[in-house]
Amino acid sequence: MLAPLATHRERRQLTILFCDLVDSTALSARMDAEDFGELIAAYFELCNSTFKRYRAYVDREEGDSLRVYFGYPTAHDDDAQRAVFAALEIISAVAQLGDRLGCRLSVHIGIDTGEVVAGEPDIGGHPSPRVIGQTPNVAKRLQDLAPPGNLYVSATTVRMVEHRFEVQPLGPLNLKGLPRPVKVFRILRQRSPSSTVERFDGRALVPLVSRGEELSLSEQRWKLACQGQGQVVLIRGEPGIGKSRLLHAFLSRLDRTGSRVLITQCQEQFANSVLYPLIDLLQRDLGLGRERSAAEQAAALRIAFASGRVPAPDALPLIGNLLALPMESVPVVEDSARAQRERTLEWLIQWVLGTDTGVPVALVIEDLHWADASTLDFLGLILERVRSRRVLVLLTYRPEFLPPWRAQAWFDELALSRLSLPQARIMAQSVAGAAALPEEVLQRIADRSDGVPLFIEELTKMLLEARSSEEWESLSSQSDAASLSIPETLRGSLTARLDYLNVSKSIAQLASVLGHEFSYALIRLVSDMDDDRLQQAIEELVDAELLFQRGLPPNATFAFKHVLVQEAAYLSLLKGRRADYHLRAATVLVAHFEDLIDRHPELAARHFAAAGKPESACDFWFRAGQRALEASADVEAAAHLRLALQQLELLPDRDRQVAREVKCLTTLGSALTASHGYAAPEVEEAFARARSLCQSLGDTEQLYAALMGLHGFYQVRGMLRPAVALGLDLVAIAEERGDPLWRAQSHRCLGWSLFCNGQIKAGAEHLSIVLALFDPIQAREHVRTQGAHPWVVGFVNTALLECLAGNPDRALKSSREGLDLARELQMPLPLAYALVMSAKVRCLLNEPEHALELAMEGRELALKHGMPYWSSWGSILQGWALVQLGQHATGFSALQEGLTAYRATGSKLFEASSLALLAECYAATGDPGRALETIGLALDNSLVADGYFYTPELRRLQGQLLHATGADISLARLATLNALELARAQGAGSVERRAVEQLRLFGAHAGST
């Protein structure tokens, strides 16, 4: 029986305000106690009413101080702005309170925004604060620092409010009790009130991405409106999708000299304030600034009416009443409230439409989902009248808002969609500007942002800010998209969406642990809710558009609409509860979803790791690595196995985990061999560590696997002396064990190393043992787990050996047998090996058509499955074949490209023979001098790499090219004689025959001259 899920406390971002009455002690000494008590009561009443209006939570009243939370218990997307607005109001109102009471009163206020632990104060029945973290301490220190009548805020808060308020930086200051200086800012005043779209003015804007059609339609509708055919454009989209940005792009193209543009915005805190957006618009249009006193505003209103700037001069008392301004000298028309409302709406319509019907009007109202009922009534009336006027109305709202008016022929609705991944990358780079971001970082931003422009912009800015800090290296190098945290500027709005939920918030938190996608069957078993309550909670999440749903319970599956919403829900959980949820999920998955975990062991591994159960996590990551390796998903296999090793490091008794570590390391080495190439340093590191551990473990099987891996590394690196030594060790272990598969693998390794070292006859003996042991049924399991096949490799290795030995028929027979077996197995690595090695055989036999066909197939296969060693070698052989077939430019390009890529893998074994192919191509295209120079490089390389098997052919080619360049015939003969001597010593019959023929030609040429 699983334990019930806990509730109560959670992690969240809060804006915290501390407010303190200045010199209250001195004031109490001068005043009568009763009078002072009334003053304090009035002060608290003033503060509390203000905070209530901004939906803040007053946690404590101590003496004359207040500790206030914005974003608890319910978050809003503008909590930091609300805090600053409230603080400025209180500073002004307290000063006015002092004037009324005949004394000087002032407060000083501090604000900070940050992550805290918040919840009910009932831990173990003992009293505790509702909020725990550094943020309250910073806010309190800022309040202590602020002079009377001032508001000090932190840098985090400033980032969220600087577009709404003028600020003065005060520099990094030392705050008592904090380990490092804090950047402090003084809030000076509110900027001129504006809508979101107007706030784009003066900002460095990124280009508008993927909104060309919507922008074009808006411009067309404006042209029609200017011709007297009024239009309405409704812009619908989720938060952050770019509604305001689209409006700004449209409005910036308007010629405002001959038109009238009115812009306003509905706000959540004024959702029930009658006609708020129109009052705000009217005040700004008539110059009734909020910083002016009520009397000054009333005087400005009289001037506006007297100047004829507004319609119906007799409506002055009506509008004065709407704006709550004192208009004592103006006679008031007695009327019912309903009649006054109707007259007010009519006047506002006339004012918007304008007294000059020849001037086009653009009316923009944003965020209708927060509109009050009277504003919606106003819109219902005006939208019916614009048809024959020079008016364009543009309205924005979120998907949950349903317009209450009927659609008309002159209405257009634009539904803004998310950006595609390529478009998101383009936008992210546009935000970054000249600071070019790596492609993998752009991709992570695109993945993380879900195509929402606001998310793209804020995530990119967060990364750019981190560039100058020590965080950048870790942020830019992490491959997991989830490693990007949520920018502070987005935390509030994301948390707000969760806070508006009821019981379903806890289910959203639980679901965030299960993953971006989850099934109803899984959450039902992990949750402690009954089916009815659970389905109701999930329906609420779907209705709120936080989840997508496919199918119906109990067969339904769900997915978070936004990755960042899932992240916000996940981060709101306390670490302990988060770990409990992960453990519950892992337990349920292993017990009830055996087939799923068999296919995807990494699911259980992820939950066990997050639950703090490293031993179980390691076992499931290892299973996931094996599973991926069997499917030739080598990159994924390596990632799983590295995570398994990371979990092992967390175990307290590490020494007792040697067997686990060795298995992980040898399997990791196999995965890295396939994905990075045999000669990658990571391959040696994994197998060398495994070999070292095996010496203390006494596990022959794991030691054998480690030696096999190291042999492959040294072989391809061209370090053939240690490769031969390891081959001898492998043969000794295999012969002692007597296992046919081990014997085949070991003799293949030793035979190939001896051949590449120039010992062709000795190599042939061991490779013949491999072919004599051929058993495809027994080897199938090996190729499934190791990704290689001793007989596929044995056949094509033998083909290359027979080719140099001078037995072309045997070479082609072995090549075909290896290729046929590889195609039958349908495993990428053995097939790529067989294709490219067989292409090399065709090169040596001077069959460019066949070589080209095999090399191209091998290269494409290797590229598809991420095998750089084989794709680079395939490119080299493809390039040689193309040059021989007359496609010189394409061929040289492919050959040079392949050589560069081959070297990048760390491989040395076939570099000399590849340079020989390049030299042949130079000679074939009439440049023997460059060909001779390239052969010199190849000879130097063969000495460094111990790859003597090709040295006779290199010396023969050197002699041929010396003769072709007109060098002394004795030098050409000397090089060719050396080739003949080496070929006979190695048993390289094909080179021997060519060297003899070359010497005969030299002799004939000497006789003729």
Secondary structure in CASP SS format (residue, H / E / C, confidence):
PFRMAT SS
TARGET T0000
AUTHOR 0000-0000-0000
METHOD secondary structure of the structure
MODEL  1
M C 1.00
L C 1.00
A C 1.00
P C 1.00
L C 1.00
A C 1.00
T C 1.00
H C 1.00
R C 1.00
E E 1.00
R E 1.00
R E 1.00
Q E 1.00
L E 1.00
T E 1.00
I E 1.00
L E 1.00
F E 1.00
C E 1.00
D E 1.00
L E 1.00
V C 1.00
D C 1.00
S H 1.00
T H 1.00
A H 1.00
L H 1.00
S H 1.00
A H 1.00
R H 1.00
M C 1.00
D C 1.00
A H 1.00
E H 1.00
D H 1.00
F H 1.00
G H 1.00
E H 1.00
L H 1.00
I H 1.00
A H 1.00
A H 1.00
Y H 1.00
F H 1.00
E H 1.00
L H 1.00
C H 1.00
N H 1.00
S H 1.00
T H 1.00
F H 1.00
K H 1.00
R H 1.00
Y C 1.00
R C 1.00
A C 1.00
Y E 1.00
V E 1.00
D E 1.00
R E 1.00
E E 1.00
E E 1.00
G C 1.00
D C 1.00
S E 1.00
L E 1.00
R E 1.00
V E 1.00
Y E 1.00
F E 1.00
G C 1.00
Y C 1.00
P C 1.00
T C 1.00
A C 1.00
H C 1.00
D C 1.00
D C 1.00
D H 1.00
A H 1.00
Q H 1.00
R H 1.00
A H 1.00
V H 1.00
F H 1.00
A H 1.00
A H 1.00
L H 1.00
E H 1.00
I H 1.00
I H 1.00
S H 1.00
A H 1.00
V H 1.00
A H 1.00
Q H 1.00
L H 1.00
G H 1.00
D H 1.00
R H 1.00
L H 1.00
G C 1.00
C C 1.00
R C 1.00
L C 1.00
S C 1.00
V E 1.00
H E 1.00
I E 1.00
G E 1.00
I E 1.00
D E 1.00
T E 1.00
G E 1.00
E E 1.00
V E 1.00
V E 1.00
A E 1.00
G C 1.00
E C 1.00
P C 1.00
D C 1.00
I E 1.00
G C 1.00
G C 1.00
H E 1.00
P C 1.00
S C 1.00
P C 1.00
R C 1.00
V E 1.00
I E 1.00
G C 1.00
Q H 1.00
T H 1.00
P H 1.00
N H 1.00
V H 1.00
A H 1.00
K H 1.00
R H 1.00
L H 1.00
Q H 1.00
D H 1.00
L H 1.00
A C 1.00
P C 1.00
P C 1.00
G C 1.00
N C 1.00
L E 1.00
Y E 1.00
V E 1.00
S E 1.00
A H 1.00
T H 1.00
T H 1.00
V H 1.00
R H 1.00
M H 1.00
V H 1.00
E C 1.00
H C 1.00
R C 1.00
F E 1.00
E E 1.00
V E 1.00
Q E 1.00
P E 1.00
L E 1.00
G E 1.00
P E 1.00
L E 1.00
N C 1.00
L C 1.00
K C 1.00
G C 1.00
L C 1.00
P C 1.00
R C 1.00
P C 1.00
V E 1.00
K E 1.00
V E 1.00
F E 1.00
R E 1.00
I E 1.00
L E 1.00
R E 1.00
Q E 1.00
R C 1.00
S C 1.00
P C 1.00
S C 1.00
S C 1.00
T H 1.00
V H 1.00
E H 1.00
R H 1.00
F C 1.00
D C 1.00
G C 1.00
R C 1.00
A C 1.00
L C 1.00
V C 1.00
P C 1.00
L C 1.00
V C 1.00
S C 1.00
R C 1.00
G H 1.00
E H 1.00
E H 1.00
L H 1.00
S H 1.00
L H 1.00
S H 1.00
E H 1.00
Q H 1.00
R H 1.00
W H 1.00
K H 1.00
L H 1.00
A H 1.00
C H 1.00
Q C 1.00
G C 1.00
Q C 1.00
G C 1.00
Q E 1.00
V E 1.00
V E 1.00
L E 1.00
I E 1.00
R E 1.00
G C 1.00
E C 1.00
P C 1.00
G C 1.00
I C 1.00
G C 1.00
K H 1.00
S H 1.00
R H 1.00
L H 1.00
L H 1.00
H H 1.00
A H 1.00
F H 1.00
L H 1.00
S C 1.00
R C 1.00
L C 1.00
D C 1.00
R H 1.00
T H 1.00
G H 1.00
S C 1.00
R E 1.00
V E 1.00
L E 1.00
I E 1.00
T E 1.00
Q E 1.00
C C 1.00
Q C 1.00
E H 1.00
Q H 1.00
F H 1.00
A C 1.00
N C 1.00
S C 1.00
V C 1.00
L C 1.00
Y H 1.00
P H 1.00
L H 1.00
I H 1.00
D H 1.00
L H 1.00
L H 1.00
Q H 1.00
R H 1.00
D H 1.00
L C 1.00
G C 1.00
L C 1.00
G C 1.00
R C 1.00
E C 1.00
R C 1.00
S C 1.00
A H 1.00
A H 1.00
E H 1.00
Q H 1.00
A H 1.00
A H 1.00
A H 1.00
L H 1.00
R H 1.00
I H 1.00
A H 1.00
F H 1.00
A H 1.00
S C 1.00
G C 1.00
R C 1.00
V C 1.00
P C 1.00
A C 1.00
P H 1.00
D H 1.00
A H 1.00
L H 1.00
P H 1.00
L H 1.00
I H 1.00
G H 1.00
N H 1.00
L H 1.00
L C 1.00
A C 1.00
L C 1.00
P C 1.00
M C 1.00
E C 1.00
S C 1.00
V C 1.00
P C 1.00
V C 1.00
V C 1.00
E C 1.00
D C 1.00
S C 1.00
A H 1.00
R H 1.00
A H 1.00
Q H 1.00
R H 1.00
E H 1.00
R H 1.00
T H 1.00
L H 1.00
E H 1.00
W H 1.00
L H 1.00
I H 1.00
Q H 1.00
W H 1.00
V H 1.00
L H 1.00
G C 1.00
T C 1.00
D C 1.00
T C 1.00
G C 1.00
V C 1.00
P C 1.00
V E 1.00
A E 1.00
L E 1.00
V E 1.00
I E 1.00
E E 1.00
D C 1.00
L H 1.00
H H 1.00
W H 1.00
A C 1.00
D C 1.00
A H 1.00
S H 1.00
T H 1.00
L H 1.00
D H 1.00
F H 1.00
L H 1.00
G H 1.00
L H 1.00
I H 1.00
L H 1.00
E H 1.00
R H 1.00
V H 1.00
R H 1.00
S H 1.00
R C 1.00
R C 1.00
V E 1.00
L E 1.00
V E 1.00
L E 1.00
L E 1.00
T E 1.00
Y E 1.00
R C 1.00
P C 1.00
E C 1.00
F C 1.00
L C 1.00
P C 1.00
P C 1.00
W C 1.00
R C 1.00
A C 1.00
Q C 1.00
A C 1.00
W C 1.00
F E 1.00
D E 1.00
E E 1.00
L E 1.00
A E 1.00
L C 1.00
S C 1.00
R C 1.00
L C 1.00
S C 1.00
L H 1.00
P H 1.00
Q H 1.00
A H 1.00
R H 1.00
I H 1.00
M H 1.00
A H 1.00
Q H 1.00
S H 1.00
V H 1.00
A H 1.00
G C 1.00
A C 1.00
A C 1.00
A C 1.00
L C 1.00
P C 1.00
E H 1.00
E H 1.00
V H 1.00
L H 1.00
Q H 1.00
R H 1.00
I H 1.00
A H 1.00
D H 1.00
R H 1.00
S H 1.00
D C 1.00
G C 1.00
V C 1.00
P H 1.00
L H 1.00
F H 1.00
I H 1.00
E H 1.00
E H 1.00
L H 1.00
T H 1.00
K H 1.00
M H 1.00
L H 1.00
L H 1.00
E H 1.00
A H 1.00
R C 1.00
S C 1.00
S C 1.00
E C 1.00
E H 1.00
W H 1.00
E H 1.00
S H 1.00
L H 1.00
S H 1.00
S H 1.00
Q C 1.00
S C 1.00
D C 1.00
A H 1.00
A H 1.00
S H 1.00
L C 1.00
S C 1.00
I C 1.00
P C 1.00
E H 1.00
T H 1.00
L H 1.00
R H 1.00
G H 1.00
S H 1.00
L H 1.00
T H 1.00
A H 1.00
R H 1.00
L H 1.00
D H 1.00
Y C 1.00
L C 1.00
N C 1.00
V C 1.00
S H 1.00
K H 1.00
S H 1.00
I H 1.00
A H 1.00
Q H 1.00
L H 1.00
A H 1.00
S H 1.00
V H 1.00
L H 1.00
G C 1.00
H C 1.00
E E 1.00
F E 1.00
S E 1.00
Y H 1.00
A H 1.00
L H 1.00
I H 1.00
R H 1.00
L H 1.00
V H 1.00
S C 1.00
D C 1.00
M C 1.00
D C 1.00
D H 1.00
D H 1.00
R H 1.00
L H 1.00
Q H 1.00
Q H 1.00
A H 1.00
I H 1.00
E H 1.00
E H 1.00
L H 1.00
V H 1.00
D H 1.00
A C 1.00
E C 1.00
L C 1.00
L E 1.00
F E 1.00
Q E 1.00
R E 1.00
G C 1.00
L C 1.00
P C 1.00
P C 1.00
N C 1.00
A C 1.00
T E 1.00
F E 1.00
A E 1.00
F E 1.00
K C 1.00
H C 1.00
V H 1.00
L H 1.00
V H 1.00
Q H 1.00
E H 1.00
A H 1.00
A H 1.00
Y H 1.00
L H 1.00
S C 1.00
L C 1.00
L C 1.00
K H 1.00
G H 1.00
R H 1.00
R H 1.00
A H 1.00
D H 1.00
Y H 1.00
H H 1.00
L H 1.00
R H 1.00
A H 1.00
A H 1.00
T H 1.00
V H 1.00
L H 1.00
V H 1.00
A H 1.00
H H 1.00
F C 1.00
E H 1.00
D H 1.00
L H 1.00
I H 1.00
D H 1.00
R H 1.00
H C 1.00
P H 1.00
E H 1.00
L H 1.00
A H 1.00
A H 1.00
R H 1.00
H H 1.00
F H 1.00
A H 1.00
A H 1.00
A C 1.00
G C 1.00
K C 1.00
P H 1.00
E H 1.00
S H 1.00
A H 1.00
C H 1.00
D H 1.00
F H 1.00
W H 1.00
F H 1.00
R H 1.00
A H 1.00
G H 1.00
Q H 1.00
R H 1.00
A H 1.00
L H 1.00
E H 1.00
A C 1.00
S C 1.00
A C 1.00
D H 1.00
V H 1.00
E H 1.00
A H 1.00
A H 1.00
A H 1.00
H H 1.00
L H 1.00
R H 1.00
L H 1.00
A H 1.00
L H 1.00
Q H 1.00
Q H 1.00
L H 1.00
E C 1.00
L C 1.00
L C 1.00
P C 1.00
D C 1.00
R H 1.00
D H 1.00
R H 1.00
Q H 1.00
V H 1.00
A H 1.00
R H 1.00
E H 1.00
V H 1.00
K H 1.00
C H 1.00
L H 1.00
T H 1.00
T H 1.00
L H 1.00
G H 1.00
S H 1.00
A H 1.00
L H 1.00
T H 1.00
A H 1.00
S H 1.00
H H 1.00
G C 1.00
Y C 1.00
A C 1.00
A C 1.00
P H 1.00
E H 1.00
V H 1.00
E H 1.00
E H 1.00
A H 1.00
F H 1.00
A H 1.00
R H 1.00
A H 1.00
R H 1.00
S H 1.00
L H 1.00
C H 1.00
Q H 1.00
S H 1.00
L H 1.00
G C 1.00
D C 1.00
T H 1.00
E H 1.00
Q H 1.00
L H 1.00
Y H 1.00
A H 1.00
A H 1.00
L H 1.00
M H 1.00
G H 1.00
L H 1.00
H H 1.00
G H 1.00
F H 1.00
Y H 1.00
Q H 1.00
V H 1.00
R H 1.00
G C 1.00
M C 1.00
L H 1.00
R H 1.00
P H 1.00
A H 1.00
V H 1.00
A H 1.00
L H 1.00
G H 1.00
L H 1.00
D H 1.00
L H 1.00
V H 1.00
A H 1.00
I H 1.00
A H 1.00
E H 1.00
E H 1.00
R H 1.00
G C 1.00
D C 1.00
P H 1.00
L H 1.00
W H 1.00
R H 1.00
A H 1.00
Q H 1.00
S H 1.00
H H 1.00
R H 1.00
C H 1.00
L H 1.00
G H 1.00
W H 1.00
S H 1.00
L H 1.00
F H 1.00
C H 1.00
N C 1.00
G C 1.00
Q C 1.00
I H 1.00
K H 1.00
A H 1.00
G H 1.00
A H 1.00
E H 1.00
H H 1.00
L H 1.00
S H 1.00
I H 1.00
V H 1.00
L H 1.00
A H 1.00
L C 1.00
F C 1.00
D C 1.00
P H 1.00
I H 1.00
Q H 1.00
A H 1.00
R H 1.00
E H 1.00
H H 1.00
V H 1.00
R H 1.00
T H 1.00
Q H 1.00
G C 1.00
A C 1.00
H C 1.00
P H 1.00
W H 1.00
V H 1.00
V H 1.00
G H 1.00
F H 1.00
V H 1.00
N H 1.00
T H 1.00
A H 1.00
L H 1.00
L H 1.00
E H 1.00
C H 1.00
L H 1.00
A H 1.00
G C 1.00
N C 1.00
P H 1.00
D H 1.00
R H 1.00
A H 1.00
L H 1.00
K H 1.00
S H 1.00
S H 1.00
R H 1.00
E H 1.00
G H 1.00
L H 1.00
D H 1.00
L H 1.00
A H 1.00
R H 1.00
E H 1.00
L H 1.00
Q C 1.00
M C 1.00
P H 1.00
L H 1.00
P H 1.00
L H 1.00
A H 1.00
Y H 1.00
A H 1.00
L H 1.00
V H 1.00
M H 1.00
S H 1.00
A H 1.00
K H 1.00
V H 1.00
R H 1.00
C H 1.00
L H 1.00
L C 1.00
N C 1.00
E C 1.00
P H 1.00
E H 1.00
H H 1.00
A H 1.00
L H 1.00
E H 1.00
L H 1.00
A H 1.00
M H 1.00
E H 1.00
G H 1.00
R H 1.00
E H 1.00
L H 1.00
A H 1.00
L H 1.00
K H 1.00
H C 1.00
G C 1.00
M C 1.00
P H 1.00
Y H 1.00
W H 1.00
S H 1.00
S H 1.00
W H 1.00
G H 1.00
S H 1.00
I H 1.00
L H 1.00
Q H 1.00
G H 1.00
W H 1.00
A H 1.00
L H 1.00
V H 1.00
Q H 1.00
L C 1.00
G C 1.00
Q C 1.00
H H 1.00
A H 1.00
T H 1.00
G H 1.00
F H 1.00
S H 1.00
A H 1.00
L H 1.00
Q H 1.00
E H 1.00
G H 1.00
L H 1.00
T H 1.00
A H 1.00
Y H 1.00
R H 1.00
A H 1.00
T C 1.00
G C 1.00
S C 1.00
K C 1.00
L C 1.00
F C 1.00
E H 1.00
A H 1.00
S H 1.00
S H 1.00
L H 1.00
A H 1.00
L H 1.00
L H 1.00
A H 1.00
E H 1.00
C H 1.00
Y H 1.00
A H 1.00
A H 1.00
T C 1.00
G C 1.00
D C 1.00
P H 1.00
G H 1.00
R H 1.00
A H 1.00
L H 1.00
E H 1.00
T H 1.00
I H 1.00
G H 1.00
L H 1.00
A H 1.00
L H 1.00
D H 1.00
N H 1.00
S H 1.00
L H 1.00
V H 1.00
A H 1.00
D C 1.00
G C 1.00
Y H 1.00
F H 1.00
Y H 1.00
T H 1.00
P H 1.00
E H 1.00
L H 1.00
R H 1.00
R H 1.00
L H 1.00
Q H 1.00
G H 1.00
Q H 1.00
L H 1.00
L H 1.00
H H 1.00
A H 1.00
T C 1.00
G C 1.00
A C 1.00
D C 1.00
I H 1.00
S H 1.00
L H 1.00
A H 1.00
R H 1.00
L H 1.00
A H 1.00
T H 1.00
L H 1.00
N H 1.00
A H 1.00
L H 1.00
E H 1.00
L H 1.00
A H 1.00
R H 1.00
A H 1.00
Q H 1.00
G C 1.00
A C 1.00
G H 1.00
S H 1.00
V H 1.00
E H 1.00
R H 1.00
R H 1.00
A H 1.00
V H 1.00
E H 1.00
Q H 1.00
L H 1.00
R H 1.00
L H 1.00
F H 1.00
G H 1.00
A H 1.00
H H 1.00
A H 1.00
G H 1.00
S H 1.00
T C 1.00
END
